[in-house]
Amino acid sequence: MKKRMVILIIILIIVFGGIFGYDALRSHMMKQYFANFQPPPATISAIKAKNVAWTPYISSVGSITAYKGVNITAQQAGQVDKIYFRSGELVKQGEPLIGQNVALDAQDLKNFQAKLVLAQASFDREQKLFKTHFVSAADFDSAKANLEEAKADVVKTQNTIDQKTIKAPFAGKIGIRVANVGQYLNPGDQLAALQSLNPLRVIFSTPEQNLSQLKVGQAIKIKVDTYPDEIFTGKISAIDSEVNTQTRNIQIEANVPNDQLKLVPGMFANVKVLMPHDVSAIVIPQTAINYTLYGDSVYHLVPDKKAPKTTTKQTKKKDKTAAKASKQKLYIAKQVYVTLGKSRGSEVQVLTGIKAGDLIVSSGQLKLQNGSRAVVNNSSNINLPPKTINTEE
């Protein structure tokens, strides 16, 4: 009986010892696993910070206007009998545009010319007689006045006839005509718009604090919505003499050549006034910046010196993307706070925090924490062509 009890106790000790031993071993192995566990590397996009020549500029918006622009109007009343131009064509200075009926004026001119001949003959006769004292000074003065009046009537009528042939006051592009043959015109009636197209001017405003940086002759670049991929250049031609007391802006005029006649008065223009000197600046995409209340930061990628050459089977099962990227170089993402300068388009200037050549995460920051592992794949990086960056360069 005692022998059976001893055997039973020994068996129980072995069984429970095995159970507790296995549990202790399992706990130890799990602690070891979690102590050494590393999540699979995050797949992100990256770009190298580059050092570029940064040309400072002042941004503004303005309108394109013509140096010469008028509405062609009638100076004299009369009926339209000739139209010499087509809507939208280019015309030269002095080129006839509209002809009005001058039949009655031509007859008046002949009448005044005949009176002028008679007044001239009368004056010549009175002048000879006045020299011999056969006529009084009053008669001579009356003959002279009649002659001058006849001359004035001829000149006035001739000017009226000339004004009824409406001519282009300067070279430019004529607009859509609103006059028709047979239409009776009153003085001031609009016929068409005429605009000079080369050169044009851009009128824009800038805050008064920029006034010290502006001068006549300074280069500008403009873009218009009609040609979004083209840049037009010009120079500041005038700076207003006063600052607007309501907006505290000052108006600027710039001359813009328009040899190809692509620009048209009235267009909206985005203006950049270029500063006279370039500066060297480190720039990165704005998508690489993490904006927070604590400051702006980026993730700087440095090579992972402790990275294994291949990933484990467990990692491959959990993260197929990481398995495909296992042959790529592994990096450690370090969060670096930066001081930003001015932005330009999709790029921003970095004043402190990183240097040229540093590999910076451009997208996928939400997958990272300070010290996270990462692999670079730029196949979907919006800041680069669709290819994988050569991190060994």
Sine and cosine of phi, psi and omega as CSV:
sin_phi,cos_phi,sin_psi,cos_psi,sin_omega,cos_omega
0.00,0.00,-0.72,0.69,0.02,-1.00
-0.90,0.43,-0.59,0.81,0.00,-1.00
-0.90,0.43,-0.63,0.77,0.04,-1.00
-0.91,0.42,-0.66,0.75,0.03,-1.00
-0.88,0.48,-0.65,0.76,0.01,-1.00
-0.90,0.44,-0.70,0.71,0.00,-1.00
-0.89,0.46,-0.68,0.73,0.00,-1.00
-0.88,0.48,-0.70,0.71,0.01,-1.00
-0.89,0.46,-0.68,0.74,0.00,-1.00
-0.88,0.47,-0.68,0.73,0.02,-1.00
-0.88,0.47,-0.71,0.71,0.02,-1.00
-0.88,0.48,-0.65,0.76,0.02,-1.00
-0.88,0.47,-0.68,0.74,-0.01,-1.00
-0.90,0.43,-0.70,0.72,-0.04,-1.00
-0.90,0.43,-0.81,0.59,-0.03,-1.00
-0.92,0.39,-0.56,0.83,0.07,-1.00
-0.89,0.46,-0.65,0.76,0.05,-1.00
-0.90,0.44,-0.68,0.74,0.00,-1.00
-0.89,0.46,-0.78,0.63,-0.03,-1.00
-0.91,0.40,-0.58,0.81,0.03,-1.00
-0.91,0.42,-0.68,0.73,0.02,-1.00
-0.89,0.45,-0.67,0.75,0.00,-1.00
-0.90,0.44,-0.66,0.75,0.03,-1.00
-0.91,0.42,-0.66,0.75,0.02,-1.00
-0.90,0.43,-0.65,0.76,0.01,-1.00
-0.90,0.43,-0.68,0.73,0.02,-1.00
-0.88,0.47,-0.66,0.75,0.00,-1.00
-0.90,0.44,-0.68,0.73,-0.01,-1.00
-0.91,0.41,-0.63,0.78,0.02,-1.00
-0.91,0.42,-0.66,0.75,0.04,-1.00
-0.89,0.46,-0.67,0.74,0.03,-1.00
-0.89,0.46,-0.64,0.77,-0.02,-1.00
-0.90,0.43,-0.77,0.64,-0.03,-1.00
-0.94,0.35,-0.47,0.88,0.04,-1.00
-0.92,0.39,-0.55,0.83,-0.04,-1.00
-0.97,-0.24,0.05,1.00,-0.06,-1.00
-0.95,0.32,0.68,-0.73,0.10,-1.00
-0.78,-0.62,0.76,-0.65,0.04,-1.00
-0.91,0.42,0.41,-0.91,0.02,-1.00
-0.89,0.47,0.51,-0.86,-0.02,-1.00
-0.91,0.42,0.62,-0.79,0.02,-1.00
-0.98,0.18,0.65,-0.76,0.05,-1.00
-1.00,-0.02,0.87,-0.49,-0.06,-1.00
-0.74,-0.68,0.14,-0.99,0.12,-0.99
-0.96,-0.27,0.51,-0.86,-0.06,-1.00
-0.59,-0.81,0.35,-0.94,0.02,-1.00
-0.53,-0.85,0.49,-0.87,0.01,-1.00
-1.00,0.05,0.69,-0.72,0.10,-0.99
-0.91,0.41,0.71,-0.71,-0.07,-1.00
-0.86,-0.51,0.48,-0.88,0.03,-1.00
-0.98,-0.17,0.88,-0.48,-0.07,-1.00
-0.79,-0.62,0.29,-0.96,0.13,-0.99
-0.99,0.17,0.92,-0.39,-0.11,-0.99
-0.98,-0.21,0.93,-0.38,0.01,-1.00
-1.00,-0.05,0.94,-0.35,0.02,-1.00
-0.90,0.44,0.52,-0.85,0.05,-1.00
-0.48,-0.88,0.28,-0.96,0.06,-1.00
-0.94,-0.34,0.82,-0.58,-0.02,-1.00
-1.00,-0.04,0.56,-0.83,0.06,-1.00
-0.33,-0.94,0.07,-1.00,0.09,-1.00
-0.76,-0.65,0.50,-0.87,-0.03,-1.00
-0.38,-0.93,-0.17,-0.99,0.00,-1.00
-0.82,-0.58,0.60,-0.80,0.06,-1.00
-1.00,0.04,0.77,-0.63,0.02,-1.00
-0.74,-0.68,0.27,-0.96,0.02,-1.00
-1.00,-0.04,0.53,-0.85,0.11,-0.99
-0.92,0.39,-0.57,0.82,0.02,-1.00
-0.79,-0.62,0.86,-0.52,0.03,-1.00
-0.47,-0.88,0.83,-0.55,-0.04,-1.00
-0.64,-0.77,0.33,-0.94,0.22,-0.98
-0.99,-0.12,0.88,-0.47,0.01,-1.00
-0.93,0.36,0.83,-0.56,-0.03,-1.00
-0.78,-0.63,0.30,-0.96,0.04,-1.00
-0.99,0.17,0.69,-0.72,0.07,-1.00
-1.00,-0.05,-0.46,0.89,-0.02,-1.00
-0.83,-0.56,0.50,-0.87,0.09,-1.00
-0.96,0.29,0.59,-0.81,0.02,-1.00
0.25,-0.97,0.16,-0.99,-0.04,-1.00
-0.99,-0.12,0.69,-0.72,0.02,-1.00
-0.96,0.27,0.80,-0.60,0.08,-1.00
-0.83,-0.55,-0.14,0.99,0.04,-1.00
-0.57,-0.82,0.66,-0.75,0.15,-0.99
-0.82,-0.58,0.86,-0.50,-0.14,-0.99
-0.99,-0.14,-0.09,1.00,-0.10,-1.00
-0.80,-0.60,0.29,-0.96,0.13,-0.99
-0.94,-0.35,0.56,-0.83,-0.03,-1.00
-0.86,0.52,0.72,-0.70,0.09,-1.00
0.99,0.10,0.09,1.00,-0.02,-1.00
-1.00,-0.08,0.27,-0.96,0.05,-1.00
-1.00,0.09,0.68,-0.73,0.00,-1.00
-0.81,-0.59,0.41,-0.91,0.02,-1.00
-0.99,-0.12,0.33,-0.94,0.04,-1.00
-0.89,0.45,0.73,-0.68,0.01,-1.00
0.99,0.11,-0.04,1.00,-0.01,-1.00
-0.96,0.30,0.73,-0.68,0.00,-1.00
-0.90,0.45,0.64,-0.77,0.01,-1.00
-0.90,-0.44,-0.76,0.65,-0.06,-1.00
-0.73,-0.68,0.70,-0.72,0.10,-1.00
-0.90,-0.43,0.77,-0.63,0.05,-1.00
-0.97,-0.23,0.40,-0.92,0.01,-1.00
-0.90,0.43,0.80,-0.59,-0.06,-1.00
-0.85,-0.53,0.35,0.94,-0.06,-1.00
-0.87,0.50,-0.76,0.65,-0.01,-1.00
-0.92,0.39,-0.62,0.79,0.01,-1.00
-0.91,0.41,-0.57,0.82,0.04,-1.00
-0.90,0.43,-0.63,0.77,0.06,-1.00
-0.92,0.39,-0.66,0.75,0.08,-1.00
-0.87,0.50,-0.61,0.79,0.01,-1.00
-0.90,0.43,-0.68,0.73,0.04,-1.00
-0.88,0.47,-0.65,0.76,0.01,-1.00
-0.88,0.47,-0.71,0.70,-0.02,-1.00
-0.95,0.32,-0.50,0.87,0.07,-1.00
-0.92,0.38,-0.63,0.78,0.05,-1.00
-0.91,0.42,-0.67,0.74,0.04,-1.00
-0.90,0.43,-0.56,0.83,0.02,-1.00
-0.91,0.41,-0.64,0.77,0.03,-1.00
-0.89,0.45,-0.70,0.71,0.01,-1.00
-0.91,0.41,-0.67,0.74,-0.01,-1.00
-0.92,0.40,-0.56,0.83,0.03,-1.00
-0.92,0.38,-0.69,0.72,0.01,-1.00
-0.90,0.43,-0.68,0.74,0.02,-1.00
-0.89,0.45,-0.65,0.76,0.00,-1.00
-0.92,0.40,-0.67,0.74,0.00,-1.00
-0.88,0.47,-0.66,0.75,0.00,-1.00
-0.92,0.39,-0.71,0.70,0.00,-1.00
-0.91,0.42,-0.53,0.85,-0.01,-1.00
-0.93,0.38,-0.65,0.76,0.03,-1.00
-0.91,0.41,-0.68,0.73,-0.01,-1.00
-0.93,0.37,-0.55,0.84,0.00,-1.00
-0.92,0.38,-0.55,0.83,0.01,-1.00
-0.93,0.37,-0.46,0.89,0.02,-1.00
-0.99,-0.14,0.11,0.99,0.06,-1.00
0.91,0.41,0.51,0.86,0.05,-1.00
-1.00,-0.05,-0.21,0.98,0.08,-1.00
-0.79,-0.62,0.38,-0.93,-0.01,-1.00
-0.99,0.16,0.27,-0.96,0.04,-1.00
-0.91,0.42,-0.51,0.86,0.00,-1.00
-0.92,0.40,-0.67,0.74,0.03,-1.00
-0.91,0.42,-0.64,0.77,0.02,-1.00
-0.90,0.44,-0.69,0.73,0.01,-1.00
-0.90,0.43,-0.60,0.80,0.02,-1.00
-0.91,0.42,-0.67,0.74,0.03,-1.00
-0.90,0.43,-0.64,0.77,0.02,-1.00
-0.91,0.42,-0.65,0.76,0.02,-1.00
-0.91,0.42,-0.65,0.76,0.03,-1.00
-0.89,0.45,-0.62,0.79,0.03,-1.00
-0.91,0.42,-0.72,0.70,0.00,-1.00
-0.90,0.43,-0.60,0.80,0.02,-1.00
-0.91,0.41,-0.65,0.76,0.02,-1.00
-0.91,0.42,-0.64,0.77,0.05,-1.00
-0.89,0.46,-0.69,0.72,-0.02,-1.00
-0.89,0.45,-0.63,0.78,0.02,-1.00
-0.90,0.44,-0.63,0.77,0.02,-1.00
-0.91,0.41,-0.72,0.69,-0.02,-1.00
-0.90,0.43,-0.68,0.74,-0.01,-1.00
-0.88,0.47,-0.70,0.71,-0.01,-1.00
-0.91,0.41,-0.64,0.77,0.02,-1.00
-0.90,0.43,-0.64,0.77,0.06,-1.00
-0.90,0.43,-0.62,0.78,0.04,-1.00
-0.89,0.46,-0.67,0.74,0.03,-1.00
-0.90,0.44,-0.70,0.72,0.01,-1.00
-0.89,0.46,-0.63,0.78,-0.02,-1.00
-0.94,0.34,-0.33,0.94,0.05,-1.00
-0.99,0.15,-0.09,1.00,0.25,-0.97
-0.97,-0.25,0.99,-0.13,-0.10,-0.99
-0.98,0.20,0.83,-0.56,-0.09,-1.00
-0.90,-0.44,0.35,-0.94,0.03,-1.00
-0.95,0.31,0.83,-0.55,0.00,-1.00
-0.95,0.31,-0.32,0.95,0.04,-1.00
-0.37,-0.93,0.24,-0.97,0.02,-1.00
-0.97,0.25,0.61,-0.80,0.00,-1.00
0.14,-0.99,-0.29,-0.96,-0.01,-1.00
-0.95,-0.31,0.81,-0.59,-0.01,-1.00
-1.00,0.09,0.58,-0.81,-0.01,-1.00
-1.00,0.05,-0.34,-0.94,-0.01,-1.00
-0.98,0.19,0.81,-0.59,-0.05,-1.00
-0.97,0.26,0.53,-0.85,0.04,-1.00
-0.86,-0.51,0.20,0.98,0.03,-1.00
-0.93,-0.36,0.49,-0.87,-0.01,-1.00
-0.73,-0.69,0.41,-0.91,0.04,-1.00
-0.88,0.47,0.73,-0.68,-0.02,-1.00
1.00,-0.07,-0.18,0.98,-0.01,-1.00
-0.97,0.24,0.66,-0.75,0.05,-1.00
-1.00,-0.01,0.78,-0.63,-0.05,-1.00
-0.95,-0.31,0.67,-0.75,0.18,-0.98
-0.98,-0.21,0.41,-0.91,0.04,-1.00
-0.83,0.56,0.77,-0.63,0.00,-1.00
0.99,-0.13,-0.18,0.98,0.03,-1.00
-0.90,0.43,0.72,-0.70,-0.04,-1.00
-0.98,0.17,0.67,-0.74,-0.02,-1.00
-0.93,-0.36,-0.68,0.74,0.01,-1.00
-0.14,-0.99,0.28,-0.96,0.07,-1.00
-0.99,-0.14,0.60,-0.80,0.02,-1.00
-0.79,-0.61,0.80,-0.61,-0.03,-1.00
-0.77,-0.63,0.73,-0.68,0.17,-0.99
-0.98,0.18,0.68,-0.73,-0.14,-0.99
-0.93,-0.37,-0.22,0.98,-0.03,-1.00
-0.57,-0.82,0.90,-0.43,-0.02,1.00
-0.99,0.11,0.13,-0.99,0.11,-0.99
-0.92,-0.40,0.10,-0.99,0.06,-1.00
-0.75,-0.66,0.51,-0.86,0.06,-1.00
-0.92,-0.38,0.80,-0.60,0.04,-1.00
-0.96,-0.28,0.86,-0.52,0.01,-1.00
-0.59,-0.81,0.20,-0.98,-0.02,-1.00
-0.83,-0.55,0.44,-0.90,0.05,-1.00
-0.58,-0.81,0.49,-0.87,0.00,-1.00
-0.86,0.52,0.49,-0.87,-0.10,-0.99
-0.89,0.46,-0.42,0.91,-0.01,-1.00
-0.93,0.38,-0.27,0.96,0.04,-1.00
-1.00,0.03,-0.07,1.00,-0.11,-0.99
-0.86,0.51,-0.61,0.79,-0.04,-1.00
-0.92,0.38,-0.30,0.95,-0.03,-1.00
-0.99,-0.10,0.00,1.00,-0.07,-1.00
-0.94,-0.33,0.56,-0.83,0.07,-1.00
-0.42,-0.91,0.39,-0.92,0.03,-1.00
-0.91,0.42,0.69,-0.72,-0.04,-1.00
1.00,-0.09,-0.10,0.99,-0.02,-1.00
-0.95,0.32,0.65,-0.76,-0.08,-1.00
-0.96,0.27,0.56,-0.83,0.09,-1.00
-0.73,-0.69,0.35,-0.93,0.14,-0.99
-0.79,-0.62,0.65,-0.76,0.01,-1.00
-0.77,-0.64,0.47,-0.88,0.10,-0.99
-0.75,-0.66,0.59,-0.81,0.02,-1.00
-0.83,-0.56,0.43,-0.90,-0.05,-1.00
-0.91,0.42,-0.45,0.89,-0.03,-1.00
-0.91,0.42,-0.61,0.79,0.01,-1.00
-0.82,-0.57,0.98,0.21,-0.12,-0.99
-0.91,0.42,-0.37,0.93,-0.05,-1.00
-0.99,-0.14,0.06,1.00,-0.03,-1.00
-0.93,-0.36,0.56,-0.83,0.06,-1.00
-0.89,-0.46,0.78,-0.62,0.04,-1.00
-0.96,-0.29,0.62,-0.78,-0.07,-1.00
-0.93,-0.38,0.36,-0.93,0.04,-1.00
-0.23,-0.97,-0.14,-0.99,0.00,-1.00
-0.66,-0.75,0.54,-0.84,0.06,-1.00
-0.91,0.42,0.79,-0.62,-0.02,-1.00
-0.95,-0.32,-0.35,0.94,-0.01,-1.00
-0.33,-0.94,0.54,-0.84,0.09,-1.00
-0.85,-0.53,0.75,-0.66,-0.08,-1.00
-0.86,0.51,0.38,-0.92,-0.07,-1.00
-1.00,0.06,-0.08,1.00,-0.01,-1.00
-0.51,-0.86,0.40,-0.92,0.07,-1.00
-1.00,-0.09,0.69,-0.72,0.04,-1.00
-0.90,0.44,0.85,-0.53,-0.09,-1.00
-0.95,0.31,-0.30,0.95,0.01,-1.00
-1.00,0.02,-0.69,0.72,-0.04,-1.00
-0.99,-0.16,-0.26,0.97,-0.08,-1.00
0.86,0.51,0.52,0.85,0.10,-1.00
-0.94,-0.34,0.43,-0.90,0.07,-1.00
-0.89,-0.46,0.62,-0.78,-0.08,-1.00
-1.00,0.01,0.65,-0.76,-0.04,-1.00
-0.83,-0.56,0.61,-0.79,0.10,-0.99
-0.88,-0.47,0.72,-0.70,0.00,-1.00
-0.78,-0.63,0.60,-0.80,0.02,-1.00
-1.00,-0.02,0.77,-0.63,-0.02,-1.00
-0.80,-0.60,0.91,-0.42,0.09,-1.00
-0.88,0.48,0.56,-0.83,-0.04,-1.00
-0.65,-0.76,0.82,0.58,-0.10,-1.00
-0.87,0.49,-0.59,0.81,-0.02,-1.00
-1.00,0.04,0.00,1.00,0.06,-1.00
0.85,0.53,0.56,0.83,0.04,-1.00
-0.99,0.17,-0.52,0.85,-0.02,-1.00
-1.00,0.06,0.54,-0.84,-0.04,-1.00
-0.75,-0.66,0.67,-0.75,0.05,-1.00
-0.82,0.57,0.66,-0.75,-0.01,-1.00
0.98,-0.21,-0.19,0.98,0.01,-1.00
-0.93,0.37,0.55,-0.84,0.13,-0.99
-0.99,0.13,0.68,-0.73,-0.08,-1.00
-0.75,-0.66,0.70,-0.72,0.20,-0.98
-1.00,-0.02,0.85,-0.53,-0.16,-0.99
-0.92,-0.38,0.67,-0.74,0.14,-0.99
-0.81,-0.58,0.88,-0.47,0.07,-1.00
-1.00,-0.03,0.89,-0.45,-0.09,-1.00
-0.99,0.16,0.71,-0.70,0.08,-1.00
-0.97,0.23,0.42,-0.91,-0.17,-0.99
-0.96,0.29,-0.13,0.99,-0.06,-1.00
-0.68,-0.73,0.51,-0.86,0.06,-1.00
-0.99,-0.10,0.50,-0.87,0.08,-1.00
-0.81,-0.58,0.47,-0.88,0.05,-1.00
-1.00,0.10,0.77,-0.64,-0.08,-1.00
-0.62,-0.78,0.52,-0.85,0.11,-0.99
-1.00,-0.07,0.82,-0.58,-0.04,-1.00
-0.82,-0.58,0.54,-0.84,0.08,-1.00
-0.64,-0.77,0.29,-0.96,0.05,-1.00
-0.91,0.42,0.55,-0.84,0.03,-1.00
-0.91,0.41,-0.39,0.92,0.01,-1.00
-0.94,0.35,-0.26,0.96,-0.01,-1.00
-0.99,0.13,-0.17,0.99,-0.10,-1.00
-1.00,0.00,0.74,-0.68,0.16,-0.99
-0.99,-0.16,0.94,-0.33,-0.04,-1.00
-1.00,-0.04,0.88,-0.48,0.02,-1.00
-0.68,-0.73,0.18,-0.98,0.04,-1.00
-0.93,0.37,-0.38,0.92,-0.04,-1.00
-1.00,0.06,-0.15,0.99,-0.01,-1.00
0.68,-0.73,0.22,-0.98,0.00,-1.00
-1.00,-0.04,0.67,-0.74,-0.06,-1.00
-0.60,-0.80,0.28,-0.96,0.10,-0.99
-0.72,-0.70,0.28,-0.96,0.11,-0.99
-0.98,-0.19,0.89,-0.45,0.02,-1.00
-1.00,-0.10,0.82,-0.58,-0.04,-1.00
-1.00,-0.06,0.80,-0.60,0.08,-1.00
-0.83,-0.55,0.54,-0.84,-0.03,-1.00
-0.86,0.51,0.64,-0.77,0.06,-1.00
-1.00,0.07,0.97,-0.23,-0.05,-1.00
-0.94,0.33,-0.37,0.93,-0.02,-1.00
-0.99,-0.12,0.16,0.99,-0.09,-1.00
-0.94,0.33,0.71,-0.71,0.09,-1.00
-0.94,0.33,0.39,-0.92,-0.04,-1.00
-0.95,0.32,-0.54,0.84,0.02,-1.00
-0.74,-0.68,0.39,-0.92,0.02,-1.00
-1.00,0.06,0.39,-0.92,-0.01,-1.00
-0.97,0.23,0.30,-0.95,0.03,-1.00
-0.89,0.46,-0.57,0.82,-0.01,-1.00
-0.91,0.42,-0.66,0.75,0.02,-1.00
-0.91,0.42,-0.61,0.79,0.00,-1.00
-0.90,0.43,-0.62,0.78,0.00,-1.00
-0.93,0.36,-0.60,0.80,-0.08,-1.00
-0.98,0.18,-0.50,0.87,-0.11,-0.99
-0.61,-0.79,1.00,-0.07,-0.02,-1.00
-0.92,0.40,-0.54,0.84,0.03,-1.00
-0.89,0.46,-0.68,0.73,0.03,-1.00
-0.91,0.41,-0.55,0.84,0.02,-1.00
-0.90,0.43,-0.66,0.75,0.04,-1.00
-0.91,0.42,-0.51,0.86,-0.04,-1.00
-1.00,-0.02,0.12,0.99,-0.10,-0.99
-0.90,0.44,-0.45,0.89,0.00,-1.00
-0.99,0.15,-0.19,0.98,0.03,-1.00
-0.99,0.16,0.27,-0.96,-0.02,-1.00
-0.96,0.29,0.68,-0.73,0.01,-1.00
-1.00,-0.05,0.59,-0.81,-0.02,-1.00
-0.79,-0.61,0.36,-0.93,0.16,-0.99
-0.95,-0.33,0.79,-0.61,-0.01,-1.00
-1.00,0.02,0.88,-0.47,0.03,-1.00
-0.93,-0.37,0.81,-0.59,0.00,-1.00
-0.97,0.23,0.81,-0.58,-0.04,-1.00
-0.82,-0.58,0.78,-0.62,0.06,-1.00
-0.99,0.13,0.66,-0.75,-0.11,-0.99
-0.79,-0.62,0.38,-0.93,0.13,-0.99
-0.95,-0.31,0.83,-0.56,-0.10,-1.00
-0.99,-0.15,0.51,-0.86,0.10,-1.00
-0.96,-0.27,-0.68,-0.73,-0.03,-1.00
-0.99,0.11,0.49,-0.87,0.06,-1.00
-0.98,-0.20,0.43,-0.90,0.00,-1.00
-0.55,-0.84,0.96,-0.27,-0.04,-1.00
0.91,0.42,-0.84,-0.55,-0.01,-1.00
-1.00,-0.06,0.04,1.00,-0.04,-1.00
-0.92,-0.39,0.41,-0.91,0.01,-1.00
-0.70,-0.72,0.58,-0.82,0.00,-1.00
-0.99,0.11,0.71,-0.70,0.03,-1.00
-0.94,-0.34,0.85,-0.52,-0.05,-1.00
-1.00,0.03,-0.68,0.73,-0.01,-1.00
-0.62,-0.78,0.40,-0.92,0.10,-0.99
0.89,-0.46,-0.62,0.78,0.02,-1.00
-0.69,-0.72,0.20,-0.98,0.03,-1.00
-0.79,-0.62,0.23,-0.97,-0.01,-1.00
-0.87,0.49,0.67,-0.74,0.00,-1.00
1.00,-0.09,-0.24,0.97,0.03,-1.00
-0.91,0.40,0.66,-0.75,0.03,-1.00
-1.00,0.06,0.88,-0.48,-0.13,-0.99
-0.88,-0.47,0.67,-0.74,0.06,-1.00
-0.94,0.35,0.83,-0.56,-0.02,-1.00
-0.98,-0.21,-0.37,0.93,0.10,-1.00
-0.39,-0.92,0.46,-0.89,-0.05,-1.00
1.00,-0.09,0.30,0.95,-0.04,-1.00
-0.89,0.45,-0.46,0.89,-0.03,-1.00
-0.91,0.42,-0.31,0.95,0.02,-1.00
-0.99,0.12,-0.16,0.99,-0.20,-0.98
-0.94,-0.34,0.42,-0.91,0.25,-0.97
-0.74,-0.67,0.20,-0.98,0.03,-1.00
-0.88,0.48,0.88,-0.47,-0.02,-1.00
0.99,-0.14,-0.02,1.00,0.00,-1.00
-0.92,0.39,0.49,-0.87,0.11,-0.99
-1.00,0.06,0.48,-0.87,-0.05,-1.00
-0.45,-0.89,0.44,-0.90,0.17,-0.99
-0.85,-0.52,0.53,-0.85,-0.09,-1.00
-0.99,-0.14,0.79,-0.61,0.11,-0.99
-0.61,-0.80,0.94,-0.34,-0.09,-1.00
-0.99,-0.16,0.39,0.92,-0.02,-1.00
-0.91,0.42,-0.38,0.93,0.01,-1.00
-0.83,-0.56,0.39,0.92,-0.01,-1.00
-0.98,0.20,0.87,-0.49,-0.04,-1.00
-0.94,0.33,-0.26,0.97,-0.04,-1.00
-1.00,-0.07,-0.05,1.00,-0.03,-1.00
-0.71,-0.71,0.35,-0.94,0.19,-0.98
-0.87,0.49,0.41,-0.91,-0.07,-1.00
-0.94,0.33,1.00,0.09,0.06,-1.00
-0.38,-0.92,0.27,-0.96,0.04,-1.00
-1.00,0.05,0.74,-0.67,-0.07,-1.00
-0.92,0.40,0.61,-0.79,0.09,-1.00
-1.00,0.09,1.00,-0.10,-0.12,-0.99
-0.96,0.29,-0.15,0.99,0.00,-1.00
-1.00,0.04,-0.14,0.99,-0.01,-1.00
-0.94,0.35,0.00,0.00,0.00,0.00
